[in-house]
Amino acid sequence: QVQLVESGGGLVQAGGSLRLSCAASGRTFSTNVMGWFRQAPGKEREFVAAIGYGSAVTHYADSVKGRFTISRDNAKNTVYLQRNSLKPEDTAVYYCAAGLIVSERSSDYDYWGQGTQVTVSS
């Protein structure tokens, strides 16, 4: 079992930056692929970014490439999502997830956090 807790959400103005954190506990964190997803009101959950075990592999959705950076600190059992140049369309609940392969499919992730709300004002 892996327990995930997101933090760092809030209200930010367009063009601003915000870093999300996801603290993991339980099963060995370093062996998991970690991903971030988001869900805007009235929309389906969508993939944002993922990072492999040793941070050598990262993958981003086209909509965030160049603006968001995923990273992890295995010593702290934490994965981060640094988000720059935020846009109102980035407003969503952001979820952290743990799985075994780098994937854009939510079904490939076995464990999920409760989500953290991010609102970007124009």
Salt bridges, closest charged atoms under 4 A:
GLU46 OE2 - ARG38 NE 2.59
ASP62 OD1 - LYS65 NZ 3.14
ASP90 OD1 - ARG38 NH1 2.86
ASP90 OD2 - ARG67 NH1 2.74
GLU104 OE2 - HIS59 NE2 2.53
ASP108 OD2 - ARG105 NE 3.00
